[in-house]
Amino acid sequence: MWPDNRILDLFGIEVPIIQAPMAGSAFSDMVVAVAQAGGLGSLACALLSVEQARKELEAIRRKTSRPINANFFCHQPPRDDRVREMSWRQRLDAYFVELGLDSNSPFPNTNRAPFDDKMCDLVMEFHPEVVSFHFGLPDKNLLLRVRATGAKILSSATSVDEARWLEDEGCDAIVAQGHEAGGHRGMFLTQDVSTQVGTMALVPQLADAVKVPIIAAGGIADARGIVAAFALGASAVQIGTAYLHCPEAQISPIYRQALKDAKDNETAITNVFTGRPARAIGNRLMREVGPTSDVAPEFPLAAAALAPLRAKSEMAGSADFTPLWSGQAARLNRELPATELTKQLAAETLKRLRLLRTRASADVHSALAKFTVLSRSRRR
Ligand SMILES: Cc1cc2nc3c(=O)[nH]c(=O)nc-3n(C[C@H](O)[C@H](O)[C@H](O)COP(=O)(O)O)c2cc1C
């Protein structure tokens, strides 16, 4: 039925659609809903404490026995850089004054901790069938412990070099994250956003460069994108933004509305929300301070500095300081429950693939018929 079964066989799923892990926006309900449609639901743990992640995993395991993905960030902890911190405070100072906040209070703690022993214990306890990472891979000992659970291991690559590195480190499959993708760039061997590659160019080059299956991600939101991904050499797709329109996405009404209204040219890559490049719908902070700022502290410290501004402005119903993560294809949205969306995407893709096969075989028949007539007339 599907042009490539490698990911289906590897993960034990029925449709080659992975709901992208989306930290802060998609939790157990989304994961279960996608699993029920035969896709792979992903629980992003980057913004969860160990206890919160445990609760989500317990809820998932209670509701489904189908395969799931647990996802973690694995960035290097930031260096202490007082000078940069002061510059960032100064850059944001006027906003603190505007909102009546004290800009000299210490930054609150960020909860974007990299994958560590405690999260690894959780993986050993819950045995997610797939474990995926963003920003490279954790250190070898942690990776060995994850592998020992029998989980298949994934990470995102944004270039051929990153894909080869991940394959050499033992990844079972690689997410090709094109420049169109919403949320953080998974880039880890470069910091140069200007050379990041679009999905259309990235997927076939990764498929040629490595032996493990490729999962296309970035700007894919309907059957046209999924068929294209297969044509480019992907074995599955990972879809984020399209799932944010589902009722299971736990996002604020302002964020939901912004996604609904987003045009094709309204997102940009920005580092002002967290310190790392990520794609979001443009808002006041991005326009006035970014989209890219040289003084934004290292990931994830920029987020900590913004937290009071974000909280206060959100209370007033504003998204001025809120990261509205989104890929470039937000306007291809449809508002459906996640099970329904996954089933529709799969059915529409299969229909398109059948149509293409029928057309291709009709073309072959007509070419054969022409050839036969031509060779007969030559013989005469
Ligand atoms: C709101 C949001 C949050 C995201 N959070 C994560 C995350 O926690 N871990 C991760 O590996 N990828 C994350 N991503 C990136 C996705 O894995 C994926 O690359 C991207 O959604 C694909 O592009 P699309 O949004 O155009 O479908 C996030 C994306 C979005 C939109």
The ligand as a Gaussian input file, in Angstrom:
#p B3LYP/6-31G(d) Opt

LIG

0 1
 C        5.043000      24.228000      18.526000
 C        6.210000      23.397000      18.120000
 C        7.014000      22.832000      19.108000
 C        8.071000      21.987000      18.747000
 N        8.785000      21.360000      19.748000
 C        9.649000      20.378000      19.409000
 C       10.214000      19.540000      20.416000
 O        9.942000      19.693000      21.604000
 N       11.069000      18.567000      20.009000
 C       11.385000      18.362000      18.688000
 O       12.139000      17.437000      18.388000
 N       10.858000      19.129000      17.715000
 C        9.995000      20.128000      18.043000
 N        9.419000      20.886000      17.049000
 C        9.848000      20.697000      15.645000
 C        9.119000      19.505000      15.018000
 O        9.718000      18.300000      15.453000
 C        9.167000      19.485000      13.474000
 O       10.489000      19.571000      13.019000
 C        8.353000      20.575000      12.831000
 O        7.125000      20.772000      13.504000
 C        8.031000      20.206000      11.384000
 O        7.566000      21.317000      10.653000
 P        6.014000      21.756000      10.558000
 O        5.727000      22.428000      11.842000
 O        6.010000      22.686000       9.394000
 O        5.189000      20.513000      10.349000
 C        8.374000      21.755000      17.371000
 C        7.574000      22.368000      16.392000
 C        6.505000      23.171000      16.739000
 C        5.644000      23.768000      15.651000

